[in-house]
Amino acid sequence: MTRQYSEAKVGLNLDLQFHIRHGDPAAVFEIMGAEDVDFPDLTPPQIDVTHQRSPGRVGETKNGPRDPLIYELPLQYWDGWSDEAILRSLAASEEVVELLITLGTSFRGFAARILHFDPTSIPMKDKAMAVVKIAIMGEIANPTALA
């Protein structure tokens, strides 16, 4: 008996999308060509608050303040991509935007700023790559769904 695996069962058919919502009235565009993506890790640092009367003489911690996460998103680069100018404009303006990530049925939003966008490599016999660097300040509890 031969086992058959669908792409969806082995995780190869994930619909991963990145969108930026910005401006007033809000405009949305998709960041295309993402590769090798890790979700933002917003785990706060732990502060040791252990004292002589800690219950059971076991160490205690609490969440501390977290610096913005510098999130690097590697992308395939296409010369003349129409939204490249928008990313550069948002980086220059320092506007706080919404980074919206859709993975299958999971939809998450983050308050963020675009820091930088540029090509990183343009090899002779392979695809060109770029990176967008994003400062993520925090997760949005209930982001508005994409239309």
N, C-alpha and C positions, 0 to 999 in steps of 0.2 A: 504494500500500500504506500503510495506517495503522498506526502503531506503537501498541501498547497496553502500558501499564505497570501492573503490579499495585502496590497500596499497599506491599506488603512490599519490592518491588524498589526503590522510590524512597524507602524509609525512613519511610513514613507510618504503618506498621502495627507500630510497635515497642511491645512490652509493657513499659512502664517502671513499676516498683513501688518504693516506699520503705517499709521496715518498721523499727520500733524493737523491739529485744529488751532487756528490763530485768527487774530483780528476781530474787529467789531464793525459790521456783522461778521460772524464766524465763517471762515473759509476752511475747507478741508482738502488736503492732498495726500496721496499715497507715496511713501518712500519705497521705491522699487529696487529689486535686485539684492535683497538681504541674503547673507550667507552665514552659516555657523553661528547661530544666535543663542545667547544665554539670556534668560530673563533677568531683569534688574533685581539684585539682592539688596533689599532695604533693611537688613537686620541691624538694629541699633547696637552700639557697643554696650557692654555690660560694666557697670560700676560696682565695685566691691563695697558693700555697706555692712559687712560683718562686724559685730561688736561682742563684748564679753557676755551679753545676755541673749545672743542669737539662739533661737529655739534648737535644742538638741546639740548645741555647740557645732552647728553646721553652718558653713559659709552662706551668706545671703548676697544677692545682687539685685540691681534694678536697672532698667533701661536708661541709658545716657543719651545726650544729644548726638545727633549724627550729622556729619558733613554731607553736602550734596554728593550724590554718587555720580562719578564721571563715567558715563556709559558710552562705549565705543561700538558702533554698528558698522561692520564691514559690508560693503555693497559692491556689486558689479557696476562699473562706470561706463556710461554711454555718452560720448561727446555730443553736445547739443541737447541733453536732457532738459526738458522745459522747466522742471521744478528746481533745477540747480540754482537758478537765480533767486528763487524764494528762500532756499536754505541759506544762501549767502546773506540775503537781506535780513532774515531773522537773526542770524548770528551778529550782524552789525547793530541791529536795533536793541538786542538784549531783552526782547519781549518774552514774557512768560507765556508758554504755549501748553497745549495738551498733547502729550505723546500717547497715542492710542494703539494698543497691541491686541490683535485678534489672533487666537490660536485655536482653530476648530470652533468650538462653541464657547470658549473662554474669551472674555472681553475685559480688558483692564485699561485704566487711564492713569496718567502720571502728570503732575505739574512739573514742567521742565523748561530749560532754555537751550537753544541751539548754540553751541560754542564754536564749532568749526566744521567745515566741509571742504575736502580736497581729494583729488586723485592721490593714490599711494603708490601704485605700480602700473606701468604700461609696458608689459613684456611684448617681445616680437611675435611669439607664437602662442599666446594665451590671451584670455580675457583681461581687460583692464579692470583695476580695482580702485575703490575710493573708501573713505571712512567719513562718517558723520559722528562728531563727538557731542554728546548731550549731557547737560547737568540735570539730574533728576532730584527734585527737592522732596517729593512725597507722592504717595498714591492718592488718587481721587476716589473717594468712597463709592460714589454712584455716578460714573461718567455717563453723559448723554450718548445714547446709541447713535451709530452712524446712520445717515438717511439712505 
